Amino acid sequence: MNSNILKVHSIFKKLNFGNNIKILNVNQNNTKSKNNNNNNNNNNNYSSFSNRNEIGLVKRVNKSILSQSTISTYKGNRLSYTTSTNDNKDKVEEIVKSTTNSPFTPINILHPKLVGEKLYSNENDANNQKEFKAEISTLPNGIKVVSKQSHEGVCAIGLYINAGTKYESSEDRGIFNLLEKMTFKETKNNTTSEIIKELEEISMNAMASSSREMINVSLEVLRKDLEFILSIFADQIKSPKYLEDDLKEQIEVCIRNYEMIINSSCDQLMTEILMGVAFGNGGLGNLVMATPEQYLRVTREKLLDSLRKYYVGKNIVISVTGAEHSQVIELVDKYFGDIPYTQKDTPSEDSIDAATNYIGGTDASVAGSIHKEYLNNQLQLLLEQQQKLNDNKNSNNDNNNNNENENDLEMIGKEIEQMKQSIERLEKQNTKESSWIIAFPHSGLSTVAENKDIINGLVLQSLLGGGSSYSTGGPGKGMQSRLNLNVVYSSHHVKNCHAFLFVFNKASLFGVSLTTEFGYLQDGIELVLQELLMLSKTMNQEELERAKRSQKSQILQNLEMRSVQCDDMARHILSFGSYKSPEQICKLIDSVTLDDIKKLINKLVQSNPSVVSIVANENETILTAEQYVQIVKQNASTLFK
Amino acid sequence: MSNISKLFVNSTKNFSRSFSRKTVDPSFLKITPETKITTLPNGIRVATEQTYGEVASVGVWVDSGSVYETEKNNGVAHFLEHMIFKGTAKRPNPQSIETEIENMGGSLNAFTSREHSAYYMKVLKDNVPNAVDILSDILQNSKFETSLIEQERDTILSENDYIQSKEDEVVFDQLHATAFQGSPLGRTILGPVENIKSITRDQIQEFINENYTGDRLVISAAGAVNHEQLVEQVKEKFANVKMSNVSKEQKRSTIVNDFVGSEILVRDDEQPLIHFAVAVKALPWTDPDYFVLELIQTMIGNWNRGIAAGKNIASNLGEIVATENLAESYSTFFTSYQDTGLFGNYGVCQPERVDDLVAEMIKEWQRIATCCNKNEVERNKQKLLANTLMQYDGTSKVCEGIGRQILTLGRRLSPFEVYTRINEITVADVQRVATTLLRDVSPAVTAIGPLANFPDYNFTRGFTYWNRL
């Protein structure tokens, strides 16, 4: 019997363990026994080939209430091969370094089969000398194909549709969100399980997303699978089944998402509200998510009809990185060539955009109030249902029916109880942070073709920058930017503060978001206003140059990622029909002057803002859009001379 | 229930596949530019992959991490990584470094692991010389001012608090502590609180002098960089770095990490979920079977409630976990070190399902060791190849890949070699490696949360020789 003296190694003391710790040791070969009977004293690094389990002593230590701690030792099973050579019995040699008796070569040595073989192709050198350019073609049926060759064996592939919540009328809200959710589902040719398993095996980052102006499906694969993926994408939009069961399941997913978003005081909720304030109901103002009632109204027929109307040649862009353009065109034509250019009832984008106008205004709410309202409505519905069942019970004497009724009543009773509890919990919730967003209208992405409004906006965004009180990462995150130095650093009550630019085709929003501890929102707002209103007087050339460089490098760094490159090309084409290369964009950024930025900020701050705030409770003071306009008017003479 | 679902799994897997794709010529994998490597007189290795474009990543990778520490100075490697941004003779304070980098639109970052430290910058192409200059300056001439060391303690302590609040970090630190008890790998990267509070300037200086020597530095770059130019710049800027008088191999051979089958359970009934890990001793970086074990890792797979695949996940364990609602999430990990490694499953689950989940995990190990089939192995080879080659997205990832491979393997694996090595794996290899590493072994087990129902160690141990699948 092995009688090792047990000690809890000092490491354990350093981990923050409470009392309820159970530590058990299985010591594998603590004593390095040797089963070679030769005298290899200077070789005692080798352990024997032993695979026994001997149960050692069991000892009680550290008695705690919840668990009895036991420590026991085993003599375990370490595998390691030793052998002695025939001609010299005193010498022990390790023949296989690996514990697993492998036929392969260690990884630090070149694979023997590849010795002398060319591991990098010849054309590589020649290829390397040239920079690749994005190439664009339009097929006869209107589908636009954009691709850019790369230096790697991987492609990013994306299918982009010019459709989204912007196009939804009040009757069919939620359609595009559900079309997105029904991607990679069963088609007439393949089952869901086949599609998913196949994609899981060969692709990375497979995803579908829907937004206000675009729906897309994208993923990354090795070059060899390009054709297969295009055939899968085509199958998805040409012969979907949209089974009722799948649809029901996805409607539930959407409703859960809706509940999650209104439940949290997250950024997403704020920006969704902001879009409504800025653009009103309908068009760009439509929230990306619909309400549960709206989702429940979506039917399979409506989905198929939208698919027919919107997924037409003129609305489709296919974007690929890491492939030859001619090959991509050929494949797209093969799989998507039979899609019609348009349908008679396909809505035109211009008519939608013409109906969308910037409005502005204020939306202020207390944290949790939206969620509470939602829960109260749900509770009301449940109570009504309960009432109905009770009425039924009283008027109905049929036994069978009665039993069912009883069950339903019980279920509803439970649900009501749960709902009441969640409301109670919500009321107890103590939010300690208040958030505020101010945004101003700016030109849309489609103007890039004509002027540099958007470029100026991007530079202004980096110049204002931002940061948060718990910073992550080192230099390069805008630590020297205005909002970080003058707002985040100057008050430790500010949690975070950032400048943003939300870009859409025909309009964009430039603004600043701010989160502070409860009670300090007003202080934070003052600091932000100071920056916004005084910027044109105080900014200097050095920070402009820094902002320009940082914006350029951000764009270029993002474009390194193949999925971003793929997305970027498609967005440009969807928005203004051509592609501005990063070099062109960088040149435009270089040309931005102090005067450009001054003009822009003066124009922005004098426009009618959209303000959204979610505060911890009613006592927090905010600044509304109207008050803001007042302040600007009063000080106009000193500010914008 | 579990048996029925498994029968179903096998039947669907053997079904003729509706997708058939012809085998392809793998020569497209040769288009990636070659990585050029130069060793300088002081031992520094410079490695670049030139892909042109507008951006370059340049990094210094050091064969130094918490494994080179002792009990007394545990945490110093990480502390050093924090202090290296705090000022040199030429750049007197943290702000001067920050402003210089932000003015050129670059970024600088760093991390410390158990075996490596890395400092890497991403810059526009004309700033590559500036990046080399900054990196060489902070690595050779940092002042480590005592006043700034005092300030930094709080930052590191709050980082420590943050890590202690992350269940997965705690579980993996515990796992190392138990599996490598008594060995350097068992210690944490941040070090114990008393060390964070007491590490001195001398300790930091001593650690950098001893470990940041030429033979243990790799300067790797990717993107818009020219190898020859970079070599010249490094030669000039890193001229003061000395070759170590003890060879790297000699230094490391004195550090031995023994795996111990053992268990640490920390019961906390306040937590809603259990987080646990079950691991066995795995393979070091250079092991010939490295890719076989990566393949086994892929076969066991990962799953969480969020993934779109849901019950349609290809992995057998994933499907069982999803259909029987055993877990919130699980993942399969394989961590290599120079002389050892860890392989196992990490799981997050409801307290009442934990015994089933642990059992299913280890049963899956046994299934792979005894009766995995060709179809499944071939599919997962495809997946492993795709995942391995597609992870190098952007210059930072490429730069990191080069740095890590040069430090661990002394060379760079070309995509074509990765293909060759994965392609030659057979079912027999998978079963051989799984049998040796995963069958009849004493695992290291660790868990936190409401553990009343957590399986006893002998139960877990016993499942590793369970024959009834």
Interface residues (C-beta under 8 A of the other chain):
Chain A: H9 S10 I11 F12 K14 L15 N16 F17 G18 N20 I21 K22 I23 L24 N25 V26 N27 Q28 N51 N53 L66 S67 Y74 G76 N77 R78 L79 K97 S98 T99 T100 N101 S102 P103 F104 T105 P106 I107 N108 L110 H111 K113 L114 K118 L119 Y120 S121 E123 N124 N127 N128 E131 H151 E152 G153 V154 F184 N189 N190 T192 S193 E194 I196 K197 E198 E200 E201 I202 S203 M204 A206 M207 E220 V221 L222 R223 K224 D225 F228 G473 G474 P475 G476 K477 G478 M479 Q480 E542 E545 R546 R549 S550 Q551 K552 S553 Q554 L556 Q557 E560 M561 R562 S563 P582 E583 C586
Chain B: T12 R17 S18 F19 R21 V24 P26 S27 F28 L29 K30 I31 T32 P33 E34 Q50 T51 Y52 G53 E54 V55 E71 F85 I97 E98 T99 I101 E102 N103 M104 G105 G106 S107 L108 N109 A110 K122 V123 L124 Q164 V170 D173 Q174 A177 T178 Q181 G182 G186 R187 T188 P192 V193 G223 D258 F259 V260 G261 S262 E263 I264 L265 V266 R267 D268 D269 K281 L283 W285 T286 D287 P288 D289 Y290 F291 V292 A308 A309 N312 I313 A314 R379 N380 Q382 K383 L385 A386 N387 L389 M390 Y392 D393 G394 T395 S396 T408 L409 G410 R411 L413 S414 P415 F416 E417 T420 R421 E424 D429 R432 V433 T436 L437 D440 V441 S442 L451 A452 Y457 R461
